[in-house]
Amino acid sequence: MRTDRELLIRGVKYLGITALLMFIAPVIIYQAFKNEGHPLYIYVLILGFIFALAAVGMGFYSIRTVVNAFFNKK
């Protein structure tokens, strides 16, 4: 059994995107709660929650991609 390098590199890139989303989402949510009086408060809060859900989804997808690269599943 050999590791699929291309799939592994793609999985590591997805892990990088996941890490970026994991840092961006809490910052956006924090900024939304900090500015509750602003007219765009609810939209920024929703955007933060979308990024948080995207981080969770990308986390599962990227780990699945890395595992598939190790065990030769395509």
KOLLO-311598 format. One line per field, with one value per residue (C-alpha): x, y, z; residue in one letter; residue number from 1. Coordinates in Angstrom, 3 decimals. Layout:
BEGIN
px (X,...) $
py (Y,...) $
pz (Z,...) $
code (a,...) $
pos (NUM,...) $
END
This chain:
BEGIN
px (0.000,1.261,0.111,-1.574,0.561,-1.749,-4.717,-2.619,-1.481,-5.080,-6.098,-3.368,-4.517,-8.044,-6.672,-5.084,-8.406,-10.034,-7.506,-8.098,-11.858,-11.403,-9.679,-11.843,-15.256,-14.796,-13.340,-16.361,-18.787,-16.941,-17.033,-20.755,-21.504,-19.245,-21.278,-24.857,-26.157,-24.959,-27.644,-25.684,-25.273,-27.493,-25.911,-22.387,-23.481,-25.043,-21.860,-19.819,-22.031,-21.801,-18.005,-18.153,-20.301,-18.003,-15.012,-16.668,-17.654,-14.233,-12.643,-14.527,-13.928,-10.208,-9.611,-11.555,-9.414,-6.169,-7.354,-8.394,-4.930,-3.293,-5.557,-5.768,-9.475,-10.531) $
py (0.000,3.415,6.863,8.914,12.065,14.261,13.431,13.959,17.399,18.342,17.159,19.238,22.288,21.679,21.458,24.887,26.320,24.709,26.323,29.698,29.356,28.260,31.565,33.841,32.627,33.467,36.872,37.738,36.489,38.463,41.631,41.149,40.876,43.839,46.060,45.074,48.564,48.586,48.109,45.263,43.363,40.416,39.996,39.936,37.466,35.187,35.426,34.395,31.380,30.393,30.515,28.432,25.779,25.854,25.273,22.191,20.854,21.498,19.844,16.606,16.758,17.469,14.686,12.283,13.295,12.718,9.328,8.331,9.298,7.007,4.030,4.388,5.127,7.394) $
pz (0.000,-0.938,0.071,-2.642,-2.480,-4.551,-2.358,0.771,-0.420,-1.176,2.304,3.930,1.942,3.195,6.746,6.209,5.079,8.114,10.453,8.811,9.238,12.848,13.605,11.453,12.677,16.395,15.522,13.383,16.041,18.729,16.616,16.016,19.742,20.436,18.077,18.928,18.238,14.627,11.960,10.323,13.617,12.708,9.272,10.683,13.351,10.742,8.658,11.691,12.326,8.647,8.887,12.075,10.411,7.377,9.682,11.190,7.771,6.270,9.296,8.700,4.949,5.245,7.789,5.589,2.603,4.523,5.783,2.265,1.017,3.569,2.905,-0.911,-1.209,-4.034) $
code (m,r,t,d,r,e,l,l,i,r,g,v,k,y,l,g,i,t,a,l,l,m,f,i,a,p,v,i,i,y,q,a,f,k,n,e,g,h,p,l,y,i,y,v,l,i,l,g,f,i,f,a,l,a,a,v,g,m,g,f,y,s,i,r,t,v,v,n,a,f,f,n,k,k) $
pos (1,2,3,4,5,6,7,8,9,10,11,12,13,14,15,16,17,18,19,20,21,22,23,24,25,26,27,28,29,30,31,32,33,34,35,36,37,38,39,40,41,42,43,44,45,46,47,48,49,50,51,52,53,54,55,56,57,58,59,60,61,62,63,64,65,66,67,68,69,70,71,72,73,74) $
END
